[in-house]
């Protein structure tokens, strides 16, 4: 399983066809801590390989998309906004093919 994969899509695109840019080569500064996350070629390859390994499991339902990663906090809601069903590489970016729930659709449209 991909441990604690957090997707910060503040500077990336949400496509109109249900695809979401989730990880792109570059350096990203965390606003609260000032720490810089470096996403290099090795990082993209490792994330894609881990996803594909998990996706090959017989009972794979997808990776949860929830509100602000609340599923990591037992006191918060972990309702599914959607599920990442497939992860593909397009140039310097990993793109998630998603299945969006009614809750997720309302959050994005609203």
N, C-alpha and C positions, 0 to 999 in steps of 0.2 A: 504494500500500500504506500502511496505517496504521503510521507509524513508532513503534516501541517502545511500543505500547499495553500498559500494565501495568494489570491489574485487581486492585484491592485490595478484597476483599469481606469484610473483617473485621467491618464494621458493617452489611452489607447482607444480604438474604435469599437463600437457595437454596430455590427452590420445589420441591415434590414432583413437578412435571410436567416436570422437565428444564430449566426456565427459571431463569436466574440474574440477579439485579440486579447490573449491572456499573458503573454510573455514575449518581450522583444529585446534583442541585443541592445545593451546600453548600460548606463549608470543612473540609478534612481536614488534620490535623497529622501529619506524618511523624515517627514515634516516634524514629528514630535521629538525625535532623538537626534536628528542630524546625521545619522549613520547612512553610509552610501552602500547600496546593494549593487553589486556588479553582476550583470547577466552577460556571460560570455558564451562562446560556442560550446564549451564543455557543459555548461549549465543547461542550455537548450537541449542538447543531446541526452543528458541524464534525465531531465524531466520527461521528455518524450518516451524514452526507453522505460521509465518507471510506469508511466501511464499505460503504455502498450502491454507491459507485463500484467498489470492489474486488470486491464480490459480483456485479456485472454482468459481470465477466470470464468468458470462456468456460471457463477452466480453474480457476475458484474452487472450492476444496475446503473452505473454512472457515478460521477463525483458530484456530491451535493453542492449546489449553489444556494447559499443562504444570505440573509441580511447581515452585512458587516461582520461575517464570520461568527455570528452569535452561537453557533453550534459548539464552539470551544468554551462557552460559558454556560454551565448547567442552570443558571438562574435566568437565562434568556431563551427566547423562542428559537427553535431550530427548524421552523417550517421551511419546506423546500420552495425556493423561487424557481428552481429548475435543476437540471442534471446535465453534466458534461458527458456526452455519449461518445465523442471521438475527438482526438487531438491530432492536428496535422501541422506540418511545417510548411510555411509559405515564405520563402526568402529568409529574412532575419527575424521572423515572427512565428510564434505558435498560436494557432487559431483553434478555438473550441467550437465544435458543432454541438449545439445545445438543444435540449427539450425543455421548454419553458412552461412552468405551471401557470394556472390562472392568477395566482398571487404574484408571481414574478412578472407576468405580462402587465398586470395593473400597476405594479411598482415602476416599470420602465415607461409605460405610456403616461402615467401620472407624473 
